[in-house]
Amino acid sequence: MRETLSTRWRGQAGRAEIWYTTITDPATGTGIWLHHELTAPTDGAAPIAHGLVGVFPPGEPPVLRRFDPTRWQTPHPPAVYHRPDIVMTDSSFAGSAGDVSWNMTWQDPTSTLYTFPRWAWERGLLPTTQIVPAPSARHDGEVRVGDRLWRFDAAPGATGHIYGRGMAQRWAWLHADLGNGDVLEIVAAVAKHRGWRSLPTLPLLRLRLDGQDLSAADPLIGALRLRSTIELPRWRVAGRLDRYRIAVNVHQPADRTISVPLTDPDGSVCTCHNSEVADAEILLEQRREGAWHTARHWRLQGTAHAEVGMR
């Protein structure tokens, strides 16, 4: 099992852990969102396993179904998340919620993408951290909504892992599969906890090109050279990245976005606005001979995975 997929929770109250998977069907453009969650309430109540599944058919309203909360049971490897109706392992997903069901396998030969610094993930020194254990996964299987069936063959996507005290005060997230193993991951957030809310938004950005992470520096240090504007339906992150300049513009049309209330371990509520069929334009420039020149330019139409959260 990938160590970065294993549960981090060790019985503490006031913790939340999320494994999320986002997939694009290359044949139809349909987007899939799987959100597996463990919540251990602050008041010491029994931890619960819950979550949701979203299906985003192009040109149609997205479909959202929640998993009914059940008592958390520590999974045994290779399971990462387990309950009677839903199982996630280090190579598969299967389950049902209402009239939506799924059965998929996945593989990813690439290494974990550390959106947050490795030390922050391993030591738990920040209120919440996120990494991507499977940033360039390929998925095979099927998803059903009622009588409709989608079959997936080497569908690109990713699985991320979040652990901490709950969601941020405000955040934006992007996963962009750029093809040929290249991938961009962004988390721009302001923590909700006292002492953190007064800090500016920190855009953590990881760009993997040709199998190498473009910036090897600590993402928190790199965030000081980036700026973000978090709004809907459009948001933006731009600034310097090592020897490069980058600008990322994301568009989440309202008719392709699901708004979902999420509850933190302390009972506070935020709203997550998620689209697995968003648009994104990414411009990477390199300075040569005293001027900026385009190094790479990507336009993703309906294949970007994006989210904005607000309180």
N, C-alpha and C positions, 0 to 999 in steps of 0.2 A: 504494500500500500504506500502511496505517496504520503510522506510524513506530514506535509502541509495540508492534507485533507483531513487528518485525524482530528477528533474533537479536542478542543482546548479546555473545555469546562471540567472543573474538578470539585463540583459541589458548592461553589460559592453562591450566595444570594446576590441578586442585583446584576445578573449577567445575561447577555443575549449572544447567541451564536447562529450564524446564517451561512448556509451553503446555497449559492444561487447559480443557475445555469441558464445561459442565453444561446439560442440557436437560430440560424437562418436556413431555410430550405432553398437551395439554389435553383430547384426546378420551378417552384411556384412563388417564391419570395415571401412565404409565410414565416412569421417569427414566433418563437416559443420562449416562454419564461417559466422556469421552475424555481421556487423559493421554499427551501426547507429550513425551518427555524426551531431553535430551542430557546425558551425563555424561562429564566429562574427569577421569579419576582423578588423585589427588594424586601418585601415583608416576610420572607422565609417560607411562603406557600410552596406547594409541590411544583417542580418544574414541569413545563408542558411542551409537547411537540406539536407544531402546527405549521401552516404555510399556505401556499397558493400556487395555481398554475394559470398562465395566461397564454392565449392563442391569438395571433394577429394576422388574419388572412388579408391580403392586399385588397383594398377597395371595399372592405366590409368592417363593421364595428368589431373591435376586439372582444374576446370572450374571457371572462375571469371567473375562476372557481376557487374557493378556499378549502383547505383541509380543516375539518373539525378538530379542535384541540383535544389531545389525549395526554395521559401522563407519560413523561419522558422515561425511556428505558435505555440504559447505556448499550450501544450497539457492540457486537462482536465482529472483528475483522473477518472478511473484507467489507462488511457493512460500515457505512459512515453515519447513516441515519436510518432508523428502522422503527416501524409501527405496523400493525396488522395489515393495513391497506396500502402502505407506501414503503419502498425500500430504495435507498441510494447506496451504491458500493463504489469502489475505486475504479469501476469500469462500466457501470450500468445505472439506469434509472427505470423504475417501474412503479405504477400506482394508478389510482383513480380518485377523482373528486367530482361528485355529481355526475354529469353526463360526459365528463372529459376523462380519458384514460390515456396512458402512455406506456411504452415498453421500448427502451432504447439502450444500445451499447455505445461506448465511446473509447477512443484512444488518442493519446497525445504524446509524441516522443520528445517534446520540448520541455525545458525546465520551468520551474515556478517563476512567475513575474512578480517582483516585490514592488508594488506600487508604494507602500509604506516601507521605510527602512527595515532591513532584516532584523536589526536589534530591537526595533519597536515591536515587531511581531513576536519575537522569541521571548522578550522580557516583560511584555505587557505594561509598558511604562506610559502609554497614552490612553485616553479614555476609551477609544475604539480604534482598531486597525483593520486593514483590508489587504489581502494579497490575492493572486490569481494562480492557483496550483496547476490549472490546465488552460493556458492562454490561447492555444491553437488547436483545440480538440476537433475531431471529426466524428460525427454521430450517424449511426445507422439504426433504423427501427421504424416505429409508427406512432402516431398520435391520432386519437379519435375524439370527435365532438359530436355526440349524438350518432347519427348515421353517416357522418362524413369521416373520411379517412385520409390522412396524409402519410405517405411513406418517405423516409429520409435515407439518402444514400450519400455518405461522406459529407454530411451537412456541416458547414463550419460553425463554430461557436466557442464558448469558454465556460469554465466553472470557477467562480470566485469564492472566497472564504472570508467571513467577517467575524470578529470576536471583540467583545468589550461590554460597555455599560449601556449600550443602546445607540440609537441613531443620532446624527448631528443636529445642531440647531437649524442648519441650512446646508444643502449640498447639491452638487451636480456630479454625475458619473457618466463616463463614456467607455464603451469597448468597441473598437473598430478593427475588424479583420481586414487587412490591407492587401491580402493575397500573397502567395509565395512564402508563407510563414511570417510575413511582417505583421506587426500588431501594435496598436496604440491603446493605452489604458490611462484614464484620467479620473482622479477623485479630487474635487475641489470642495472644501468643507470648512465650516466653523463649528467647533464643539459646543454643546449646550451647557456644559458644566461651568459652575462659577469659577471665575478666574481665566476661563478659556474664551468666553463669549465676546470679550472685548478685543480679542486678537483679529487681525484681518483674515480674510479667506485665504487659505493655503492651497494652491493648485498643485497637487502631486501628479506628476506626469512621467510615464515610462513609454518609450518608443523603441521597439525591437526591430532592427533592420538587418537582413541577411544573417540572422542567427545571433546577432550581437545587440546588447542593450546600448543604445546610442550614448546615454549618459550613465556613467558608472558611479557618479557622485551620489552622496546621500540625498534622497528625494526631498527631504525637508530643507536642506540647504539650496537645492535647485529651485524649490518653490519660491524663494525670495526673488528670483529673477523672472517670475511669471505673474500675470495679472488675470483676473477672471471677472466676468459679468454674468451673474446667475439670474436669469429671468425665463419666463415662458411666453411664447413658444420657442424663442431663440436664446441661446447662451453661447459664451465665448471664453476661450482661454488663449492667451498669447504671451510671447516673451522670448527670452534667450534660453538656449539649450546647448551647453558646451559651445562649440564653434558655430552653432547654427542659430537661426531665428525661426520660430514656429508660430503659426496662427491656426487655431481650430475653431470653426464655426459650426454649431449644431442646431438643427431645426427639428422640433418635436411637434408636428401638427396636432391640433386638438382631437381630430377624428381618428388619429393613430396612436393616441395616448390613453392609458388607464390611470385613474386617480384612486389610490388605495390608502385608507387609514392604517397606520401601524402603531402598535402600542409598545412602549419601552418597559423594561422591568419595573420602573418606578411608577407605572400607570399613566405617564404622560403620553400624549398622542401627537404624531406628526402625519403629514400626508405625502405619499410617494407618488410622483407622476412619472410613469414608466412607459417607454415605447421601445419595442424590439424591431420596429420598422421605421426608424428615424433616418434623417438625412444628415450628412456631415461633409464639410469641405476642409481639407487639411493641406496647408502650404508649408513646406520646409525649405528654407533658404540658407545658403552658405555664402559667406563673405569672401570674395576674391578680387584682388586688384582694386581695393578701395570701394567696392560696390557689392550689393546683395544680388545673388543670382539664384534662380529656382533650382533646388536640388531634387526635390520630389513634390508631386502634386497629386492628391487623390480626391475624387468626388464619389461619395457613397450615396446612392439613391435607394432609400428603403431598406438598407442592410446594416445601418449603424444601430447599436444597442445603447440606449441613453435613458437618463433618469434625472429628475430634479426633485429634491425633497424640501419641504417647508413646514414651519410651525406657525 
